[in-house]
Amino acid sequence: MDILFLGIVVFLIGLAALDLMVGVSNDAVNFLSSAVGAKVARYRTILLVAAVGIFTGAALSNGMIDVARHGIMLPQHLSFYDVMCVFLAVMVTDVVLLDVFNTLGMPTSTTVSMVFELLGGALAIAIIKIISGATDSNGVLLTLGDLINTEKAFSVIIGIFLSVAIAFVLGNIVQWIARIVFTFTYRVNGKTTDSEGEMGNLVSSSLKIGIFGGIAVTSIIWFLLINGLKGSSIMTPEIKETINDNTWLILGGGFAIFSVIMTILSAFKIPVLKFVVLLGTFALAMAFAGNDLVNFVGVPLTGLDAYNDYMANGSGDASTFMMTSLMNSAQTPTFYLVIAGIIMVSALLFSKKAQNVTKTSVDLSRQDEGDEMFGSSGVARVLARNTQKTASAIANLIPKSMSRWIDSRFNSNDAVLPQGAAFDQIRAAVNLVLAGLLIAIGTSMKLPLSTTYVTFMVAMGTSLADRAWSRESAVFRITGVISVIGGWFITAGAALIICFIVTNALFFGSFVSMVIAIVIAVTLIIRSNIKYSKNNKKSEADELFTEIIHSEDKNVCWNLLRKHVRYTTKENLQLVAEKYEALTTAFFYEDYRTIKRTTVQTESQRKEIKRQRRKQIIALRHIDPILCVEKGTWYFLIINSLAQMVYCLKRMGEPCREHVGNNFSPVPNEYIKEFLVIRDEIVNLINRAITIDNAAQIRNDAAKLQSNLSDYRKRIIHDIHTKQLNIESMTVFLNLVQESQELLSALRHTMRGENKFEEL
């Protein structure tokens, strides 16, 4: 038995290494998004700064926050077998759960996932103990309060709600004030962000940048002292007491000194804002590694401590040896911390998922329009409408002169962002400074704030204040924010429920269920990574759109747009041909599952066409205006015709699905054979259209097929009235024929529009 427990501990440590990589990928958004979004440096440079921060934070951490030991569960009443069941369930649940969120590109919280997993596991064991009538050393029956630290769990939940709301509101307010002060056009580093090249007064601009930089650097250093180094070995009790006794002196003196230094540096064209953003990136990365390290290694190393205690004092009875030793705090050996730091840095440098999660946050907060990752939802539409009405009502109360002045401060049309930047350095600095301050304040007040929650919601608040959410994009951004926030709370619920179930399975299934859980976890992780690698390949259309948005040459944009439209048209025609063939075949052979799958895929294609249309309309704005007017008509003919083809499939699929689902009588074979001949000609014609092989000939052939279908439809109607045919099946079949005619009509319009659009 002991050797099996050793195997579990080894697996937990191995899983911890994987958890470190998964967790860093997930939390990369915390310290990368602002620097990446503002393009303050090359991506490699930003990664290097963050990597140094991570390694420093990991190496200086004194290690174990006691959440895993006795923060959630109270182990003095739990046996070694009990805690091993909980720890294995926590690690299996945690890695799989976080990997799923990373694959979806959704930021989540490692803190919340671990705490709620521990809560779910502890709750499972507590219920088992209470039902079995377990008692303490004095023979008193154990209660839930004897086994679970409910106060800690409650404080985490309160911290979640507070951090989300406060971070968003303060981000909005602080960024609004910052933009009133700086506007979108300001002088920095001896250059200007104004498209007209206006520099502004050197003294006033340097003074503003200097004061802003002084506040930012002082705040970041304070954040490092309070949060980044609070658990490090160099932060002795004496130093902590000195800092606490001289808080305002440190803050005031730091502000005065750094403001002067930053003003002078700004006057000498030194990149002050870049320094602030990179320093903030370093600080958040260091604090993340120093404090959130417990989220990844706390459970496995606590499991190792429990195993060592059991081997030394357990006498071979895992079910009766109590884990009283876990009530004591523990210090993590430096060797483990250094190894953890190396793993985390490696994950940050080489993980594609880190880039994907960062992209989600940057896209939701970018200043300009572009490809929206999320669609619209009913909740988002209601919020957008009500917010617009509220904003209009408030605007009517403000004097017109003041309203015009405020609008002038938020005019981003005259600003020039660096190539590929999503927002400017002012907003990036506000994001990092405010996030750091909120986390530092929360830490000093002993509130368990999540770094992911705070940084993400600050970024959303600042982007809203910057008017980055236009009427055309607001509903998509709101949907994205709701999706991310919903994902956070789903994390908590899923972590608790899954870990509760897994812990019960491990407890009652003993070593057999433990082995099965380990195999399932490894299998799911491997499958997830393979699937992610396949899905993460960037399509040609995405690359073309990115080039269009970033190109300033209108002729180049036009050529790229032609390629983009050509690519998406071929892609959609191919999907239509495949779905049309699959749907008709499945209907005739009564394959309900294929019909259902095809209708779901058709709806997905309909939404994707809407997304493509939005992107291509944005791209049309980047070509010559005269050419845009000339080609716009033909473009809309193409995209609307493609949408009509998809609607034809949808109108075919719904009656077919209902008919087959109800197990109604099939269409007679004589009609099926005759229609399949025409169906195959239609599919071949669409496949020919994909190659744009003689568009005029394709249109003529489509017209002939339409005529044939029209004659066939009339014959079917005649047969329905003169023969004893099943009305239900023939009605659905007739609909299939009619929609096939409409499909050919839409194909003809598509080919005509594409031919005209491609003409030079």
C-alpha positions in Angstrom: 0.0 0.0 0.0 2.8 2.4 0.9 4.3 2.1 -2.6 1.0 3.0 -4.1 0.8 6.2 -2.0 4.3 7.0 -3.1 3.2 6.6 -6.7 0.3 9.0 -6.1 2.6 11.6 -4.6 5.0 11.3 -7.5 2.1 11.7 -9.9 0.9 14.8 -7.9 4.3 16.4 -8.3 4.4 15.6 -12.0 0.9 17.0 -12.3 2.1 20.1 -10.5 4.7 20.7 -13.2 2.0 20.5 -15.8 -0.3 22.6 -13.7 2.4 25.3 -13.6 2.5 25.4 -17.4 -1.3 25.4 -17.7 -1.6 28.0 -15.0 1.0 30.4 -16.5 -0.7 30.0 -19.9 -4.0 31.0 -18.2 -2.7 33.8 -16.1 -0.5 35.3 -18.9 -3.3 37.8 -19.5 -2.5 39.3 -16.1 0.8 40.8 -16.9 1.1 40.7 -20.7 -2.1 42.2 -22.2 -1.3 45.9 -21.4 2.2 45.8 -22.8 1.3 43.7 -25.8 -1.8 45.8 -26.5 0.1 49.1 -26.5 3.1 47.6 -28.4 5.6 49.3 -26.0 8.3 46.9 -27.2 8.7 43.7 -29.3 6.8 40.7 -28.0 10.1 39.0 -27.2 11.2 41.9 -25.0 7.9 41.9 -23.2 8.1 38.2 -22.6 11.7 38.6 -21.3 10.6 41.3 -18.8 7.7 39.1 -17.6 10.0 36.0 -17.5 12.4 37.9 -15.2 9.6 39.0 -13.0 8.2 35.4 -12.8 11.6 33.9 -11.9 12.3 36.6 -9.4 9.0 36.2 -7.7 9.3 32.4 -7.6 12.8 32.4 -6.3 12.1 35.0 -3.5 8.9 33.5 -2.4 9.1 31.9 1.0 6.7 29.4 -0.4 3.6 28.0 1.1 0.5 30.0 1.8 -1.4 27.7 4.0 -4.5 27.5 1.9 -3.7 24.0 0.8 -2.8 22.8 4.3 -5.5 24.2 6.5 -7.0 27.2 4.8 -10.1 25.4 3.5 -10.1 22.0 5.2 -9.2 21.4 8.9 -6.9 18.3 8.6 -6.6 17.5 12.4 -9.7 15.4 12.0 -8.8 13.9 8.6 -6.7 10.8 8.0 -3.9 10.4 5.6 -6.1 8.5 3.2 -8.8 11.3 3.4 -6.4 14.1 2.5 -4.8 12.0 -0.3 -8.2 11.5 -1.9 -8.8 15.3 -1.7 -5.4 16.2 -3.1 -5.6 13.8 -6.0 -9.1 15.0 -6.8 -8.0 18.6 -6.7 -5.1 18.2 -9.0 -7.0 16.1 -11.5 -9.9 18.5 -11.6 -7.6 21.6 -11.7 -5.4 20.7 -14.6 -8.3 19.5 -16.8 -10.5 22.5 -15.9 -7.8 25.1 -16.5 -6.7 23.4 -19.7 -10.3 23.6 -21.1 -10.5 27.3 -20.4 -7.1 27.9 -22.0 -8.1 26.0 -25.1 -11.2 28.2 -25.4 -9.0 31.3 -24.9 -11.0 32.3 -21.8 -9.2 33.9 -18.8 -10.1 32.2 -15.5 -8.7 32.3 -12.0 -6.3 29.7 -10.7 -7.0 31.0 -7.1 -10.7 30.4 -7.4 -10.4 27.1 -9.1 -8.0 25.7 -6.5 -10.0 27.1 -3.5 -13.3 25.7 -4.8 -11.7 22.4 -5.7 -10.4 22.2 -2.1 -13.8 23.2 -0.9 -15.5 20.5 -3.0 -13.1 17.8 -1.9 -13.2 18.8 1.7 -17.0 18.9 1.6 -17.2 15.4 0.2 -15.0 14.0 2.9 -16.8 16.0 5.6 -20.2 14.6 4.5 -18.8 11.1 4.6 -17.3 11.6 8.1 -20.5 13.1 9.4 -22.7 10.4 8.0 -20.4 7.7 9.3 -20.7 9.2 12.8 -17.0 10.2 13.1 -15.9 11.8 16.4 -12.9 13.8 17.7 -10.4 12.6 20.2 -12.9 13.4 23.1 -15.7 11.3 21.5 -17.7 14.3 20.4 -19.5 13.9 17.0 -17.8 16.0 14.3 -19.8 18.8 12.6 -19.2 20.6 9.3 -17.5 23.5 11.1 -15.0 21.0 12.6 -13.9 19.8 9.1 -14.2 22.9 6.8 -13.0 26.5 7.3 -16.2 28.0 6.1 -15.1 31.6 6.9 -12.3 31.4 4.5 -14.5 30.1 1.7 -17.0 32.8 2.3 -14.3 35.5 2.2 -13.1 34.2 -1.2 -16.6 34.5 -2.6 -17.1 38.0 -1.3 -13.6 38.9 -2.7 -14.7 37.7 -6.2 -17.8 39.9 -6.3 -16.0 42.9 -4.9 -13.0 42.6 -7.2 -15.1 42.4 -10.4 -17.3 45.4 -9.6 -14.7 47.7 -8.0 -12.0 47.0 -10.7 -14.4 47.8 -13.5 -15.8 51.0 -11.9 -12.4 52.4 -10.9 -10.9 51.5 -14.2 -13.6 53.6 -15.9 -13.2 56.6 -13.6 -9.4 56.7 -13.5 -9.1 56.3 -17.3 -11.7 59.0 -17.9 -9.7 61.4 -15.7 -6.4 60.4 -17.4 -7.9 61.0 -20.9 -9.3 64.4 -19.8 -5.7 65.3 -18.8 -3.8 63.9 -21.8 -6.4 63.5 -24.6 -5.4 61.0 -27.4 -2.8 63.4 -28.8 0.1 64.1 -26.5 3.9 64.6 -26.7 6.0 61.7 -25.4 9.6 60.6 -25.9 10.2 63.6 -28.2 7.5 62.5 -30.6 3.8 63.1 -30.9 0.7 60.9 -31.3 -1.0 63.6 -33.3 -1.6 62.8 -37.0 -0.9 66.4 -38.0 2.5 66.3 -36.2 1.6 69.0 -33.6 4.0 68.6 -30.7 2.6 70.7 -27.9 4.5 72.7 -25.4 7.6 70.9 -24.2 7.4 72.1 -20.6 3.7 71.3 -20.0 3.8 68.0 -21.8 7.0 66.9 -19.9 5.4 68.0 -16.6 2.2 66.1 -17.2 4.1 62.9 -18.3 6.5 63.4 -15.3 3.7 63.7 -12.7 1.8 60.8 -14.3 5.0 58.7 -14.3 5.8 59.7 -10.7 2.4 58.4 -9.6 2.7 55.3 -11.6 6.3 54.3 -10.5 5.5 55.1 -6.9 2.3 52.9 -7.1 4.2 50.1 -8.8 7.0 50.1 -6.3 4.5 50.2 -3.4 2.7 47.3 -5.1 6.0 45.3 -5.2 6.6 46.0 -1.5 3.1 45.1 -0.4 2.3 42.3 -2.8 5.3 41.2 -4.8 7.7 40.8 -1.9 5.4 40.3 1.1 6.2 36.6 1.2 9.8 36.7 0.2 12.7 35.7 2.4 14.2 39.2 2.3 11.0 40.8 3.7 11.7 40.4 7.4 9.2 41.3 10.1 11.4 44.4 11.0 11.3 45.6 7.4 7.5 45.0 7.2 7.0 47.0 10.4 9.2 49.9 9.1 7.1 50.0 5.9 3.8 50.0 7.7 4.9 52.7 10.1 6.2 55.0 7.3 3.6 54.3 4.6 2.7 57.9 3.8 6.3 59.1 4.0 7.3 56.4 1.5 4.4 57.2 -0.8 4.9 61.0 -0.6 8.6 60.9 -0.9 8.5 58.4 -3.7 6.0 60.5 -5.6 8.0 63.7 -5.3 11.3 62.1 -6.2 10.0 60.0 -9.1 7.9 62.9 -10.5 11.0 65.1 -10.8 13.1 62.3 -12.3 10.4 61.4 -14.8 9.8 65.0 -15.8 13.5 65.4 -16.5 13.7 62.1 -18.5 10.6 63.1 -20.5 12.2 66.5 -21.4 15.3 64.6 -22.6 13.1 62.4 -24.8 13.5 59.3 -22.7 10.6 56.8 -23.1 9.0 57.3 -19.7 5.7 55.6 -20.5 7.4 52.6 -22.0 9.4 52.3 -18.8 6.3 52.5 -16.7 4.4 49.9 -18.7 7.4 47.4 -18.6 7.9 48.1 -14.9 4.3 47.4 -14.3 4.5 44.2 -16.3 7.5 43.1 -14.3 5.7 43.9 -11.0 2.5 42.0 -11.8 4.5 39.0 -13.1 6.6 39.0 -10.0 3.6 39.2 -7.7 1.9 36.5 -9.6 4.8 34.1 -9.3 5.5 34.9 -5.7 1.9 34.7 -4.4 0.0 32.5 -6.8 2.7 29.8 -6.8 0.7 28.1 -4.1 -2.1 27.6 -6.6 0.1 25.3 -8.6 2.5 23.6 -6.1 0.7 24.0 -2.8 -1.4 20.9 -3.0 1.3 18.5 -4.4 3.9 19.7 -1.9 1.4 19.5 1.0 0.7 15.9 -0.2 4.5 15.3 -0.1 4.6 16.6 3.5 1.7 14.4 4.5 3.3 11.4 2.9 6.6 12.0 4.8 4.7 12.4 8.1 2.8 9.2 7.4 5.9 7.2 6.6 7.6 8.5 9.7 4.7 8.1 12.2 1.8 6.4 10.5 2.6 2.8 11.4 1.2 1.7 8.0 -2.5 2.5 8.7 -3.5 5.3 6.3 -7.2 5.3 7.4 -6.5 6.1 11.1 -3.4 8.2 11.0 -4.6 11.8 11.5 -2.9 14.8 9.6 -2.5 17.0 12.7 0.9 18.1 11.3 -0.7 20.0 8.4 -2.2 22.5 10.9 1.4 23.9 11.2 2.8 26.3 8.6 5.5 25.0 6.3 8.5 26.5 4.5 9.2 25.5 0.9 12.8 24.6 0.1 14.4 27.1 -2.3 15.2 24.2 -4.7 11.5 23.6 -5.4 10.9 27.3 -5.9 13.7 27.6 -8.4 12.5 24.6 -10.4 9.0 26.0 -10.3 10.3 29.3 -11.6 12.2 27.6 -14.5 9.0 25.7 -15.5 6.9 28.9 -15.3 9.3 30.9 -17.4 9.5 28.1 -20.0 5.7 27.9 -20.2 5.5 31.7 -20.7 8.1 31.7 -23.5 6.9 28.8 -25.5 3.1 28.4 -24.8 0.8 29.3 -27.7 -2.1 29.2 -25.3 -0.6 32.2 -23.4 -0.8 34.2 -26.6 -4.4 33.0 -27.2 -5.6 34.0 -23.7 -3.8 37.4 -24.0 -5.4 38.0 -27.4 -8.9 37.6 -25.8 -8.3 40.5 -23.4 -6.5 42.7 -25.9 -9.3 42.2 -28.6 -12.0 43.1 -26.1 -10.3 46.4 -25.1 -8.8 47.6 -28.4 -9.5 51.2 -29.5 -10.4 50.6 -33.1 -12.8 48.3 -34.9 -11.8 44.9 -36.2 -12.7 41.3 -36.0 -15.0 40.7 -33.0 -14.3 37.4 -31.3 -17.8 37.2 -29.8 -21.3 37.4 -31.2 -24.2 39.3 -29.7 -26.5 38.0 -26.9 -29.9 39.1 -25.7 -28.5 40.3 -22.4 -25.8 42.3 -24.2 -28.4 43.9 -26.5 -30.5 45.0 -23.5 -27.5 46.4 -21.7 -26.3 48.3 -24.7 -29.7 49.9 -25.4 -30.3 50.9 -21.7 -26.7 52.2 -21.3 -27.1 54.3 -24.5 -30.4 55.7 -23.2 -28.9 56.5 -19.8 -25.8 58.1 -21.3 -28.0 60.3 -23.6 -30.1 61.4 -20.6 -27.0 62.3 -18.6 -25.5 64.2 -21.6 -28.7 66.3 -21.9 -28.1 67.5 -18.3 -24.5 68.8 -19.1 -24.1 72.3 -20.6 -23.5 72.1 -24.4 -20.2 74.0 -24.1 -18.8 71.6 -21.5 -20.1 68.6 -23.5 -18.3 69.8 -26.6 -15.0 70.3 -24.6 -15.3 66.8 -23.1 -15.9 65.3 -26.5 -12.8 67.1 -27.9 -10.7 65.4 -25.2 -12.0 62.0 -26.3 -11.5 62.6 -30.0 -9.4 59.7 -31.1 -9.6 60.4 -34.9 -6.5 62.6 -34.8 -4.4 60.1 -32.9 -1.9 57.7 -34.4 -1.2 54.5 -32.6 2.0 52.4 -33.2 1.7 49.8 -35.9 -0.4 47.0 -34.7 -1.2 48.6 -31.3 -4.7 48.1 -29.8 -4.6 51.1 -27.5 -2.1 53.8 -26.4 0.5 53.8 -23.7 -1.5 56.1 -21.4 -4.2 53.4 -21.1 -1.7 50.6 -20.8 0.0 52.4 -17.8 -3.4 53.1 -16.2 -4.3 49.4 -16.5 -1.1 48.2 -14.8 -0.9 50.8 -12.1 -4.5 50.6 -11.1 -4.5 46.8 -11.1 -1.4 46.8 -9.0 -2.8 49.3 -6.5 -6.1 47.4 -6.2 -4.3 44.1 -5.5 -2.0 45.8 -3.0 -4.9 47.4 -1.2 -6.8 44.1 -1.2 -3.7 42.3 0.1 -3.2 44.8 2.9 -6.9 44.4 3.9 -6.5 40.6 3.7 -9.1 40.4 0.9 -8.4 37.4 -1.4 -8.5 39.3 -4.7 -7.9 37.4 -7.9 -5.2 38.9 -10.1 -7.0 37.7 -13.2 -10.3 39.3 -12.2 -8.7 42.6 -11.3 -6.5 43.0 -14.3 -9.2 42.0 -16.8 -11.9 44.1 -15.3 -9.7 47.2 -15.1 -8.8 46.7 -18.8 -12.6 46.5 -19.6 -13.3 49.6 -17.5 -10.5 51.7 -19.1 -11.6 50.7 -22.6 -15.2 51.7 -21.9 -14.0 55.1 -20.6 -11.9 55.6 -23.7 -15.0 55.1 -25.8 -13.5 52.1 -27.5 -16.9 50.5 -27.3 -18.7 52.2 -30.2 -22.3 51.6 -31.1 -21.2 49.2 -33.8 -19.0 47.1 -31.4 -20.5 47.6 -27.9 -22.9 44.7 -28.1 -20.0 42.3 -29.1 -17.7 43.6 -26.4 -20.4 43.3 -23.7 -21.1 39.8 -24.9 -17.4 39.0 -24.6 -17.1 40.5 -21.1 -20.3 38.6 -20.0 -18.8 35.4 -21.4 -15.5 35.8 -19.6 -17.2 36.7 -16.3 -19.6 33.9 -16.7 -16.6 31.6 -17.3 -15.1 32.7 -14.0 -18.2 31.8 -12.0 -18.7 28.6 -13.9 -15.1 27.8 -12.9 -16.1 28.1 -9.2 -19.2 26.0 -9.6 -17.7 23.4 -11.9 -14.5 23.1 -9.7 -16.6 22.5 -6.6 -19.0 20.0 -8.1 -16.5 18.0 -10.2 -14.0 17.8 -7.3 -16.9 16.7 -4.9 -17.8 13.9 -7.3 -14.2 12.9 -8.0 -13.3 12.8 -4.3 -16.3 10.5 -3.5 -15.3 8.2 -6.4 -11.7 8.1 -5.1 -12.7 7.5 -1.5 -15.0 4.6 -2.2 -13.2 3.3 -5.2 -9.8 3.2 -3.4 -6.7 2.6 -5.5 -8.6 1.3 -8.6 -10.5 4.6 -9.0 -7.3 6.6 -8.3 -5.6 4.9 -11.2 -8.6 5.4 -13.4 -8.7 9.1 -12.5 -5.0 9.5 -13.3 -5.5 7.8 -16.7 -8.5 9.9 -17.5 -6.8 13.1 -16.6 -3.7 12.3 -18.7 -5.9 11.3 -21.7 -8.0 14.4 -21.5 -5.0 16.7 -21.4 -3.3 14.9 -24.4 -6.6 15.1 -26.4 -7.0 18.7 -25.4 -3.6 19.7 -26.6 -3.9 17.8 -29.9 -7.3 19.4 -30.6 -5.9 22.8 -29.7 -3.0 22.4 -32.0 -5.3 21.6 -34.9 -7.8 24.4 -34.2 -5.2 27.0 -33.5 -3.9 27.1 -37.1 -4.6 30.6 -38.3 -6.7 30.6 -41.5 -5.7 32.4 -44.6 -8.7 34.7 -44.3 -7.6 35.9 -40.8 -4.1 36.6 -42.0 -5.4 38.6 -45.0 -7.7 40.6 -42.8 -4.9 41.5 -40.4 -2.7 42.6 -43.3 -5.6 44.8 -44.6 -6.1 46.5 -41.2 -2.4 47.3 -40.8 -1.7 48.4 -44.4 -1.8 52.0 -45.3 -1.5 51.5 -49.1 -5.1 51.6 -50.5 -4.0 49.6 -53.7 -2.5 46.9 -51.5 -5.6 46.8 -49.4 -7.8 46.4 -52.5 -5.7 43.4 -53.8 -5.8 41.8 -50.3 -9.6 42.4 -50.0 -10.1 40.7 -53.4 -8.2 37.7 -52.1 -10.1 37.7 -48.9 -13.5 37.8 -50.6 -12.4 35.1 -53.1 -11.2 32.9 -50.2 -14.3 33.2 -48.1 -16.6 32.8 -51.1 -14.9 29.5 -52.1 -15.0 28.4 -48.4 -18.7 29.0 -48.1 -19.6 27.5 -51.5 -17.7 24.3 -50.5 -19.6 24.1 -47.2 -22.9 24.7 -48.9 -22.2 21.8 -51.4 -21.2 19.5 -48.6 -24.2 20.3 -46.4 -26.7 20.2 -49.3 -25.5 16.7 -50.3 -25.4 15.4 -46.7 -28.8 16.9 -45.8 -30.6 15.4 -48.9 -29.0 12.0 -48.5 -29.8 11.9 -44.8 -33.4 12.8 -45.4 -33.9 10.1 -48.0 -32.2 7.5 -45.8 -33.9 8.7 -42.6 -30.6 9.5 -40.9 -31.8 11.8 -38.1 -28.4 12.2 -36.5 -26.8 13.6 -39.7 -29.8 15.9 -40.3 -29.5 17.3 -36.8 -25.7 17.8 -37.1 -26.1 19.4 -40.5 -28.7 21.9 -39.3 -26.5 22.9 -36.4 -23.5 23.3 -38.7 -25.7 25.4 -41.0 -26.6 27.8 -38.2 -22.9 28.1 -37.4 -22.1 29.0 -41.0 -24.9 31.6 -41.0 -23.3 33.3 -38.0 -19.8 33.0 -39.6 -21.1 34.7 -42.7 -22.3 37.6 -40.6 -18.9 37.8 -39.0 -17.2 37.8 -42.4 -19.5 40.5 -43.7 -18.6 42.7 -40.7 -14.9 42.2 -41.3 -15.1 42.8 -45.0 -17.1 46.0 -44.6 -14.4 47.3 -42.3 -11.8 46.3 -44.9 -13.8 48.2 -47.6 -13.2 51.4 -45.6 -9.4 50.9 -46.2 -9.6 51.0 -50.0 -10.1 54.0 -52.3 -13.5 55.7 -51.6 -14.5 55.8 -55.3 -13.5 52.2 -55.8 -15.4 51.3 -52.6 -18.6 52.8 -54.0 -18.1 51.0 -57.4 -17.3 47.6 -55.9 -19.5 47.8 -52.8 -22.7 46.9 -54.7 -21.2 43.8 -56.2 -19.7 42.8 -52.8 -23.0 43.0 -51.1 -24.5 40.9 -53.9 -21.9 38.2 -53.2 -22.3 38.1 -49.4 -26.1 38.4 -49.5 -26.3 35.6 -52.0 -24.1 33.4 -49.9 -26.3 34.1 -46.9 -29.3 33.3 -49.0 -27.8 29.9 -49.9 -27.3 29.1 -46.2 -30.9 30.2 -45.5 -32.0 27.8 -48.2 -30.2 25.0 -46.4 -31.8 26.1 -43.1 -35.3 26.1 -44.7 -34.6 22.6 -46.1 -33.2 21.2 -42.8 -35.9 22.2 -40.4 -38.9 20.4 -42.1 -36.6 17.4 -42.8 -35.5 17.2 -39.2 -39.1 17.4 -37.9 -40.3 14.8 -40.5 -37.6 12.2 -39.8 -37.7 12.9 -36.1 -41.4 12.1 -36.0 -40.7 8.9 -37.9 -43.1 9.8 -40.7 -43.3 7.8 -44.0 -40.4 8.3 -46.4 -40.5 9.6 -49.9 -41.2 6.9 -52.6 -38.1 5.5 -54.2 -39.0 6.5 -57.7 -39.0 10.2 -56.8 -35.7 9.8 -54.8 -33.8 8.3 -57.7 -34.9 11.0 -60.1 -34.1 13.8 -57.7 -30.7 12.5 -56.8 -29.6 12.8 -60.4 -30.5 16.5 -60.4 -29.0 16.8 -56.9 -25.7 15.5 -58.0 -25.7 18.0 -61.0 -26.3 20.8 -58.5 -23.4 19.7 -56.2 -21.1 19.4 -59.2 -22.1 22.8 -60.4 -21.3 24.4 -57.0 -18.0 22.6 -57.0 -17.2 24.1 -60.4 -18.2 27.5 -59.1 -15.5 27.1 -56.4 -12.8 27.2 -59.1 -14.6 30.1 -60.8 -14.3 28.1 -64.1 -16.2 30.2 -66.7 -18.7 32.0 -64.5 -21.0 32.8 -67.5 -21.2 29.1 -68.3 -22.0 28.2 -64.7 -24.8 30.7 -64.6 -26.3 29.3 -67.8 -26.1 25.7 -66.5 -27.7 26.8 -63.2 -30.5 28.4 -65.2 -31.1 25.2 -67.1 -31.1 23.2 -63.8 -33.6 25.7 -62.4 -35.9 25.1 -65.4 -35.6 21.3 -65.0 -36.5 21.6 -61.3 -39.4 23.8 -62.1 -40.8 21.2 -64.5 -40.1 18.5 -61.9 -41.9 20.5 -59.2 -45.0 20.9 -61.4 -45.1 17.2 -62.0 -44.8 16.5 -58.2 -47.7 18.8 -57.6 -49.8 17.1 -60.3 -48.9 13.6 -58.8 -49.9 14.8 -55.3 -53.4 15.7 -56.6 -53.9 12.6 -58.9 -52.1 9.8 -57.0 -52.5 8.2 -53.6 -49.3 9.7 -52.1 -48.4 10.5 -48.5 -49.1 14.2 -48.2 -46.7 14.7 -45.3 -43.7 13.2 -47.0 -44.4 14.8 -50.4 -44.9 18.2 -48.9 -41.4 18.1 -47.3 -40.0 16.7 -50.6 -41.7 19.5 -52.6 -40.1 22.0 -50.2 -36.7 20.4 -50.9 -37.2 20.8 -54.6 -38.3 24.5 -54.3 -35.4 25.4 -52.1 -33.0 23.7 -54.5 -34.3 26.1 -57.1 -33.6 29.0 -54.8 -30.2 27.6 -54.1 -29.4 27.7 -57.8 -30.8 31.3 -58.1 -28.5 32.4 -55.2 -25.6 30.7 -56.9 -26.2 32.6 -60.1 -26.2 35.9 -58.2 -23.1 34.9 -56.4 -21.2 34.2 -59.6 -22.4 37.5 -61.2 -21.4 39.5 -58.2 -18.0 37.8 -58.0 -17.3 38.3 -61.7 -18.1 42.1 -61.4 -16.2 42.4 -58.1 -13.0 40.8 -59.6 -13.1 43.1 -62.7 -10.2 45.6 -62.8 
